[in-house]
């Protein structure tokens, strides 16, 4: 019975795990008319088919006003440019905002074509000082040309669709004239605080302390006079709390001791004499 049930469910299980059934970028964007131009470009260039057959992917889209600049590209160049907007990893709004590094390079679908040169197959992601998230070509020295706008749709954790402010087109990917993409986004350089230079022998010789005369060995310290020989500070640790004893005090103690012994002897003689009388 269990085997028959498994055989009946097997086609449905295979359908659920089929990569083609995981997502469809064309249908996802159909619910958002603001991206209809970009959606049609994905379909015409067949980049949509490549997106649909992959899992764990992020598509960067632009609205109709920004996508109009791509209409001047020929079909091959358009396909290359659109491929740069497909990141081969999943990034939703939470994950992309939680990236700790200031700059990160994303691998794109264009990198898999084998024709990408000079890091054109990568996207430069940079967190700006004002908190904005910027995107630009991975080519060295290329300016950042777009910023993160919002999350459009997600199918965790297969596909994420994020809107950026403009298309990213690396310089040199085409010689065709392009409509302006807007001014580059200026990134304020970090202000580096120089570390103090190490002192060498010449700097030590010219320092004020090096030119100051050494104090005379026989001269007393300016602010700390030497303590007197009889001061408690020079006494041994065990006698530091004992008061000093003079010679007169010693003689008085000896005389008191002799008087005390004499008184004791006298008292003893009286006791003995009194005892003898009683007997």
Secondary structure, DSSP 8 states (H G I E B T S, - for coil): -HHHHHHHHHHHHHHHT-GGGT--HHHHHHT-GGGHHHHHHHHHTTHHHHHHT-SSEEEEE--HHHHGGGGGS-HHHHHHHHHHTEESS---HHHHHT--SSEEEEEBGGGGGS---TTTTEEEEEE-TTS-EEEEESSTT--EEEEEEEEEEEETTTEEEEEESS----TTS--S--------B---------------HHHHHTSHHHHS----TTS--SS-----TTSGGGS-GGGTTS----HHHHHHHHHHHHHHHHHHHHHHHHHHHHHHHH-
